[in-house]
Amino acid sequence: MIEILHTTLAFVVAIALLIAVHEYGHFSVARRLGIKVEKFSIGFGPALFSWRSRDGEVQYVIAAIPLGGYVKMLGENPDEQEEGSAGALSEADRKRAFNLQPVWKRAAVAAAGPAYNFFFAIFAYMVVAWLGQSVLPTIIGHVAPASVAEQSGMQVGDRVVAIQGREVHSWQQMEELLKHRVGADAELQISRDEQLTTVHVQLPLQEKDPLLIDVAGQVLGFTPGLLVSVEDVVVDSPAQNAGLLKGDVVQQINGREVGNVNQFIDQVKDHAGQTVAIVVKRGQTLLELQVIPDEDQNKQGRIGVRLSSQAVHGTELYRMSLGEGISYGFVRTWEMTALTLGVFSKMVTSTISPDNLGGPIAIAQLAGKTAEMGLVYFLSFLALISVNLGVLNLLPIPVLDGGLLVYLGLEKLRGKALSPKFLEITQFIGLVLIISLMVFAFYNDLSRLFRG
């Protein structure tokens, strides 16, 4: 129950903050340009709190459902743009009505929401850089036999310091750069015994999109090296009967070195009812244990253990200087923007399955996990979601900011406003598309939950 409350609180804080940033962008630019704002709402549904601005013009609202928000401006809705409606306004209000403003002012207001999301992401990434990130170092802990890495001369203990001339400071950063080189060659600069050497590798094309695979491990064949240990043992299970204990570090299974949890699980699955030899390290002693996995309903082996893994070389704190942090904020936001656009386009073309799309439940789970891990992780999460929110709102779909920018572009080309009827019809279509997308994302969330 406490975990659910923690996750819910983190989710509400994250969504409310990012929506407030987005809507404040529209609000602040509209007010600066002299457009009359009637309501500024965070959330939908019944109002929990509301108050008026000092001049009495704007009603501020915090509503019950924190999954959106809006800024209501005079003359913004299609029904306020019918012939005769503008004539009913006072001369002062006519000067401040949204629909009677020049195209450039309305475009500036529309673009301000997404722009503020990107500004927030830039600042959040700067703070992350200055506070310092706990990163997995680019030290190679394992090289697979006959792999591209081994054939290229890479060795255990090597540290990758640059790819294509660009410095890397974490395994994640290195992996992201390698993903862009799949199907081509890559130049890796490596530090070995305090000496720099250059390694050239060829990354063959893969059946799966590079975004969905571990390029270093699956394509090149090197990993940070993981210590796989027993986290828990089920009572009266094959594992307990064989003598496995919590804290045992798994070294081998059936004569094969164990580099990650999946390797261990695959071996157990494939040997239901057969004796499996497991070598573990307990303290300073190596033990070989014989386990016979039970067969489950899927004809796969199970021994009743929960495993965990951690990198052989642990993690490092990487903190940037003032200048580096500023640069990192802009560069990282651009990288995440490009990545988000790439994922969207690949989902549309089915290069990546839309099943990877996450909804509110997935966001809530990530919010809870990152908040639990600390401020730096939560800020990184907020920056990523803020970028996604900015990109999503710039898509040329009616009811989104990108759709409004398309309307304004058409108005500029035509030399006159679009008809209210056209706006109503296209906005209804846009609303149906957005609701369908949200329902699909929510369905994906539920499917993942039930699959475990």
Beta strands, then each sheet from edge to edge (+ up, - down):
strand 1: 37-52
strand 2: 59-73
strand 3: 133-135
strand 4: 142-143
strand 5: 159-163
strand 6: 166-167
strand 7: 185-192
strand 8: 195-202
strand 9: 222-223
strand 10: 226-233
strand 11: 249-253
strand 12: 256-257
strand 13: 276-282
strand 14: 285-291
strand 15: 294-295
strand 16: 301-302
strand 17: 305-311
strand 18: 316-318
sheet 1: 1+ 2-
sheet 2: 3+ 18-
sheet 3: 4+ 9-
sheet 4: 6+ 5- 7+ 8-
sheet 5: 12+ 11- 10+ 17-
sheet 6: 12+ 11- 13+ 14-
sheet 7: 15+ 16-
end
